[in-house]
Amino acid sequence: MIRTALLLGCIILAPTGNLLLKWGMSESGSIAEAQRGIVQYYASVFTKPQILVGAVIYLCSALMWMAVLSMMDISVVYPMFISAAFVIVTVAAALLFGEHINAVRILGIAIVIVGLLVVSQSTRWG
C-alpha cells in the first residue's frame, strides 16, 4: 500500500513541479535571449514563486522516488512513472499553456497508456 502511494505521489508531484517550473520560466523569458549575464538571469529566475515552489515540489518527488526505488523493481516502476508523467504533462501543457496536441501526439499518448497498462499488469504475470 505504501509503495503504491509513494509511486502515485511521484507520478503527481514530478509533473506538477515541472509544470510550475515551465510557468516560471515562461515568465522569465528565454536564456538565449537574455541581455544580462547567466548569473543575473538565474538570480532573477529564482525570485519567481513558481520556480521556488516547483523546485521544492520536484525535490519532494525525488525523495519519494528514492523511497520507491528502495522497495520496487526499477524495471517496473520507471516505465510506469515516465509514461504516466508524459501523459499528465502533455495534457496539462495543452490546457495550461495552450500547447498544441495534434493527431500524431494523441496516437502516441494512446500507445503510451496501453504500454502503461501492460507494464502495470506485468507484476501479476511473472
C-alpha positions in Angstrom: 0.0 0.0 0.0 2.8 2.5 0.9 4.6 1.6 -2.3 1.6 2.4 -4.4 1.0 5.6 -2.5 4.6 6.7 -2.9 4.6 5.9 -6.6 1.4 7.8 -7.2 2.9 10.7 -5.2 5.9 10.7 -7.6 3.6 10.5 -10.6 1.7 13.5 -9.4 4.4 15.6 -7.9 7.1 15.4 -10.6 4.8 16.7 -13.4 3.4 19.3 -11.1 6.9 20.6 -10.3 7.8 20.6 -13.9 4.7 22.5 -14.9 5.4 25.1 -12.2 9.0 25.4 -13.5 7.7 25.9 -17.0 5.3 28.6 -15.9 8.0 30.4 -14.1 10.4 30.1 -17.0 7.8 31.3 -19.4 7.6 34.5 -17.4 11.4 34.8 -17.2 12.0 34.6 -21.0 14.5 32.5 -22.8 18.0 32.3 -21.5 19.2 32.5 -25.2 17.6 36.0 -25.4 18.7 37.3 -22.0 20.5 40.6 -22.3 22.2 40.1 -18.9 24.7 37.5 -17.8 23.8 34.0 -16.9 24.3 34.6 -13.1 22.0 37.6 -13.2 19.5 35.7 -15.3 19.3 32.8 -12.9 19.2 35.2 -9.9 16.1 36.7 -11.3 14.6 33.3 -12.2 14.9 32.1 -8.6 12.9 35.1 -7.3 9.8 33.7 -9.1 7.4 32.0 -6.7 6.5 29.4 -9.3 10.2 28.4 -9.7 10.7 28.1 -6.0 7.5 26.1 -5.3 8.1 24.0 -8.4 11.7 23.2 -7.3 10.5 22.2 -3.8 7.8 20.0 -5.2 10.2 18.4 -7.6 12.7 17.8 -4.8 9.9 16.1 -2.7 9.1 14.0 -5.7 12.8 13.0 -6.0 12.9 12.0 -2.3 9.7 9.9 -2.7 11.2 8.3 -5.9 14.2 7.2 -3.8 11.9 5.5 -1.4 10.0 3.8 -4.3 13.3 2.6 -5.7 14.3 1.1 -2.3 11.1 -1.1 -2.4 10.3 -1.9 -6.0 11.9 -3.0 -9.2 13.0 -0.1 -11.4 12.3 -2.1 -14.5 8.6 -2.0 -13.5 8.2 1.4 -11.8 10.3 3.5 -14.1 8.3 2.9 -17.2 5.1 3.4 -15.2 6.4 6.7 -13.8 7.8 8.1 -17.0 4.8 7.2 -19.1 2.2 8.5 -16.6 4.2 11.7 -16.2 4.4 12.1 -20.0 0.6 11.8 -20.4 0.0 14.2 -17.5 2.5 16.8 -18.7 1.3 16.7 -22.3 -2.4 17.1 -21.4 -1.7 19.8 -18.8 0.6 21.7 -21.1 -2.2 21.9 -23.7 -4.7 23.1 -21.1 -2.4 25.5 -19.2 -0.1 26.8 -21.8 -2.0 26.3 -25.0 0.5 23.9 -26.4 -0.8 22.1 -29.5 -1.7 18.4 -29.4 -2.0 17.0 -32.9 -3.3 13.6 -34.0 0.1 12.0 -34.0 0.7 13.1 -30.4 -2.7 11.8 -29.4 -1.9 8.4 -31.0 1.4 8.4 -29.1 -0.4 9.2 -25.9 -2.8 6.3 -26.5 0.1 3.9 -27.2 1.8 5.1 -24.0 -1.3 4.5 -22.0 -1.6 0.9 -23.4 2.0 0.3 -22.6 1.5 1.7 -19.1 -1.4 -0.8 -18.6 0.7 -3.7 -19.8 3.6 -2.8 -17.6 1.4 -2.3 -14.6 0.0 -5.8 -15.1 3.4 -7.4 -15.6 3.9 -8.0 -11.9 0.9 -10.2 -11.8 2.3 -12.4 -14.7 5.7 -13.0 -13.5 
